[in-house]
Amino acid sequence: MVLKVIFIIILAFLAYVFFFKKAREKDNITKKNERIEDEMVECPVCKTYVSKKEGILSNGKFYCSQECLENK
């Protein structure tokens, strides 16, 4: 009787490791394949680089700050 319980526990553990480990591996693979989709551009006034997401777009140019935009 005790051997049957131990056997069932071992089988349950192996099933858990087999099925859920593959699910974790798939999550890790998708995280590793993610890319940063942001591009750095140069501010035409102060020549520093700013990401397109954070920059201020005006007349097709990206500025790093409101101050640089006003001093163009």
C-alpha positions, 0 to 999 in steps of 0.5 A: 500500500505504501509503495503504491502511494510512493509510486503515484507521487513519483508519477505525479511529480514526473508528469508535473516536471515533464509538462510544466518544464516545457511550458516554462522553456517556451516562455523563456524562448519567447522572452529571449527572442524579443527585440528592442524596437526603438531607434536612436536619433541625433538631436539637430541642435545639441547633437545628443542622441535620443530615442524616437519614443522619447524625442519630440518630433517637429518638421520631421526632426527629433529633438531631445528637449523642449529647449532644443526645439525652441532654439532651432 
